[in-house]
């Protein structure tokens, strides 16, 4: 799959540049996050350094794949998703208007920034490079350390605190597409992890899934808003073992022998309790495996079929 032209053909070197600092709040339980952005003056040397790092980040992308809840990428690849499917439009809209009242006026406007955006514009073409901030931007970090500088072969107090702008890019907003080198940070900034919760809601309405349980209430409570459990439920849906009658028959027959504390009612339906939900998830992921050599039984983080 080709890298979107809005990214690959963008003239970074000759573009205008503005740096925006954003704080984020909300974005849970299906609600949109609130972003508060301020733009900050940067000098020519920093602008050129940022453009160089953004060009290098773009050059590292050798291939792209469509974003999926369980899709992962490596150092040479990125994921793609439509901008309209995310909250990125809220960031794009704010950073389009560097009004005087939105300018950083003091250090307090900088501390506790959650992420920064480098907005590049070349005529009507606009590219946004987004990166989460590190600990150097937090109040807690600032209070725990003295700000010092190395001058005249000595360490001295520096009243002007320093902040780190990463050379990496977590994701690019390029027109109607988002190109994502760092999936976890993309999901964090845009609250896209909520997609796992939405996926679980859809799973609970899926007839094939409902039909294997006597009641889903205990499982829904167990999963809750736990991001690890939600990701596992998405994996269960993707694998779809619950749709396989042969798999479910073997599960009913062999669960005890494989150390799974499952319960079934008279109709062969899984009975979920607070105590056995973890084993139910393990079973439906097919993550309880037996070694043919030692005859030991193991839980595995993933189940990659080799034959």
C-alpha positions in Angstrom: 0.0 0.0 0.0 1.4 3.4 -1.0 2.2 6.2 1.4 -0.5 8.9 0.9 0.8 11.6 -1.5 -0.3 14.3 1.0 2.6 13.0 3.1 5.1 11.6 0.6 5.0 14.6 -1.7 4.8 17.4 0.9 7.6 20.0 0.6 8.7 20.0 4.2 11.9 22.0 3.6 10.2 25.1 2.1 7.0 25.0 4.3 6.0 27.5 6.9 6.1 26.2 10.4 4.2 26.7 13.7 4.6 24.8 16.9 1.5 24.2 19.0 1.5 22.9 22.6 -1.6 20.9 23.6 -3.2 19.8 26.9 -5.8 17.1 26.8 -8.6 16.2 29.1 -11.6 13.8 29.0 -12.0 11.4 26.1 -13.4 8.5 28.2 -16.6 6.5 28.0 -17.2 7.4 24.4 -16.9 11.1 24.9 -14.7 13.3 22.7 -11.5 14.6 24.4 -11.1 18.3 25.1 -7.9 19.9 23.6 -6.5 23.2 24.7 -3.8 24.4 22.3 -1.4 27.4 22.4 1.2 28.3 19.8 4.7 29.3 20.7 7.4 31.4 19.0 10.3 29.4 17.7 13.6 30.6 16.2 14.9 29.8 12.7 17.5 27.3 14.0 14.8 25.3 15.9 12.5 25.4 12.8 15.2 23.9 10.6 16.0 21.2 13.2 12.3 20.3 13.4 12.0 20.1 9.6 15.0 17.9 9.4 13.7 15.5 12.1 10.2 15.4 10.4 11.8 14.6 7.0 13.9 11.8 8.6 10.8 10.4 10.3 8.9 10.4 7.0 11.9 8.7 5.2 11.9 5.8 7.7 8.4 4.8 6.6 8.9 2.1 3.9 5.4 0.6 3.9 1.9 1.3 5.2 -0.9 -1.0 6.3 -4.5 -0.2 7.2 -5.1 0.4 10.9 -6.8 -2.4 12.9 -7.4 -2.7 16.6 -4.9 -5.6 16.8 -2.6 -4.6 13.9 1.0 -3.9 14.8 3.7 -2.2 12.8 7.5 -2.2 12.9 10.2 0.4 12.7 9.9 0.6 8.9 6.2 0.6 8.6 3.2 2.7 9.6 -0.5 2.3 9.9 -3.2 4.2 8.0 -6.6 5.4 9.2 -9.1 8.0 7.9 -8.9 11.3 9.7 -12.7 11.4 10.0 -12.7 8.3 12.1 -10.7 10.0 14.9 -10.7 13.2 16.9 -7.8 14.6 14.9 -10.1 17.2 13.4 -10.3 19.0 16.8 -6.5 19.4 16.7 -6.4 20.5 13.1 -9.1 23.1 13.6 -7.4 24.7 16.6 -3.9 24.8 15.1 -5.3 26.5 12.0 -5.8 29.8 13.9 -2.7 31.2 15.6 -4.7 34.0 17.3 -2.8 36.5 19.6 -4.8 35.3 22.6 -3.7 31.7 21.9 0.0 32.5 22.0 2.1 31.1 24.9 2.8 34.0 27.3 4.5 32.4 30.2 6.1 29.2 31.5 2.8 28.1 33.1 1.4 27.8 29.5 4.1 25.3 28.7 4.3 23.1 31.8 2.2 20.0 31.7 1.8 20.0 27.9 0.6 16.5 26.8 1.7 16.6 23.2 3.0 19.0 20.7 2.1 19.6 17.0 4.4 20.9 14.3 2.1 22.5 11.7 3.6 22.8 8.3 1.9 24.7 5.5 2.9 25.0 1.9 0.2 27.1 0.2 -3.1 25.2 0.5 -1.3 22.0 1.6 -1.0 21.4 5.3 0.8 18.7 7.2 0.7 18.1 11.0 3.4 16.1 12.8 2.3 15.0 16.3 4.4 13.8 19.2 3.7 13.1 22.9 5.8 15.1 25.3 8.2 13.5 27.8 8.7 13.9 31.5 10.6 17.2 31.1 7.3 19.0 30.5 5.6 17.9 33.8 5.3 19.9 37.0 6.3 16.8 39.0 9.5 16.5 37.1 10.3 20.2 37.3 9.9 20.1 41.1 12.1 17.0 41.6 15.1 18.4 39.8 17.3 21.6 39.6 17.6 23.2 36.2 21.3 23.5 35.4 23.4 24.3 32.4 27.0 23.6 31.4 28.9 26.9 30.8 32.5 27.9 31.1 33.5 24.3 31.9 31.2 24.3 35.0 27.6 23.4 36.0 25.5 26.4 36.9 21.9 27.0 37.9 19.8 27.8 34.8 16.8 29.9 35.5 15.4 29.1 32.1 14.1 25.5 32.3 14.7 23.2 29.3 12.2 21.0 27.5 12.7 18.2 25.1 11.1 18.1 21.6 11.4 14.6 20.3 12.9 14.0 16.9 10.4 11.2 16.3 6.8 11.6 15.1 4.0 9.5 16.6 1.6 10.3 13.7 1.2 12.5 10.7 -2.2 14.1 9.8 -1.9 14.4 6.1 -5.2 15.6 4.5 -7.9 13.0 5.0 -5.5 10.3 6.2 -3.5 9.8 9.3 -0.1 7.9 9.0 0.9 6.3 12.3 4.5 5.2 13.0 3.7 4.8 16.8 0.3 3.2 17.4 0.2 3.4 21.2 0.9 7.1 21.3 -1.6 7.7 18.5 -4.3 5.9 20.5 -3.4 7.8 23.6 -3.4 11.3 22.1 -6.7 10.8 20.2 -8.4 8.6 22.8 -8.7 5.9 20.1 -8.4 3.1 22.7 -12.1 3.7 23.1 -12.4 1.7 19.9 -11.7 -1.4 21.9 -14.6 -0.6 24.2 -16.9 0.0 21.2 -15.7 -3.3 19.8 -16.7 -5.1 23.0 -20.1 -3.5 22.9 -20.6 -4.8 19.4 -19.3 -8.2 20.4 -21.9 -8.4 23.2 -24.6 -7.9 20.6 -23.3 -10.5 18.2 -25.6 -13.5 18.1 -22.9 -16.1 17.7 -21.2 -14.8 20.8 -24.3 -14.5 22.9 -25.3 -18.0 22.1 -22.4 -19.7 23.9 -23.2 -18.1 27.3 -26.0 -18.5 29.8 -25.5 -14.8 30.8 -22.9 -12.2 29.8 -23.4 -10.0 32.9 -20.4 -11.3 34.9 -18.1 -11.1 31.9 -19.1 -7.5 31.1 -18.4 -6.5 34.7 -15.0 -8.3 34.7 -13.9 -6.6 31.5 -15.2 -3.2 32.4 -12.9 -0.4 31.1 -9.7 -2.5 31.6 -7.7 -1.8 28.5 -5.9 -5.1 28.5 -9.1 -7.1 28.9 -10.8 -5.0 26.2 -7.9 -5.7 23.8 -8.2 -9.4 24.6 -11.9 -9.3 23.8 -11.2 -7.7 20.5 -8.7 -10.5 19.8 -11.4 -13.1 20.7 -13.7 -11.4 18.2 -11.1 -11.4 15.5 -10.1 -15.0 16.0 -13.8 -16.1 16.2 -13.2 -19.5 17.8 -16.6 -19.2 19.5 -18.2 -19.5 16.0 -16.5 -22.9 15.5 -18.8 -25.7 16.7 -15.9 -28.2 16.8 -13.7 -25.9 18.9 -16.6 -25.3 21.4 -17.3 -29.1 21.6 -13.6 -29.7 22.4 -13.7 -26.9 25.0 -16.6 -28.5 26.8 -14.9 -31.9 26.7 -11.3 -30.9 27.6 -11.4 -27.7 29.7 -10.9 -29.5 33.1 -8.0 -31.6 31.8 -6.3 -28.3 30.7 -6.7 -26.6 34.0 -9.5 -24.3 33.0 -12.1 -23.6 35.7 -15.1 -23.3 33.4 -18.7 -24.1 34.2 -21.4 -25.1 31.8 -25.2 -25.4 32.3 -27.4 -28.3 31.2 -27.6 -26.8 27.7 -23.8 -26.7 27.4 -23.6 -22.9 27.7 -20.7 -21.2 29.5 -21.7 -19.9 33.0 -19.5 -16.9 33.8 -18.7 -16.0 37.4 -16.4 -13.4 38.9 -14.0 -16.2 39.7 -13.8 -17.8 36.2 -13.9 -15.0 33.8 -10.2 -14.9 33.4 -10.2 -18.6 32.4 -13.1 -18.0 30.0 -11.1 -15.3 28.2 -8.0 -17.6 28.1 -10.1 -20.4 26.6 -11.7 -18.3 23.9 -8.3 -16.9 23.0 -7.0 -20.4 22.7 -4.1 -19.4 24.9 -4.0 -22.6 27.1 -1.7 -25.0 25.4 -0.1 -28.4 26.3 3.4 -29.3 25.4 3.8 -32.6 23.5 7.2 -33.0 25.1 6.9 -32.3 28.8 3.1 -32.7 28.9 3.1 -29.5 30.9 0.2 -27.0 30.3 1.0 -23.4 29.6 -0.7 -20.0 29.2 0.8 -18.2 26.2 0.7 -14.5 25.3 -0.3 -15.3 21.7 -1.1 -18.4 19.7 0.7 -18.5 16.4 -0.2 -21.5 14.3 2.9 -23.2 12.9 1.2 -26.1 10.9 
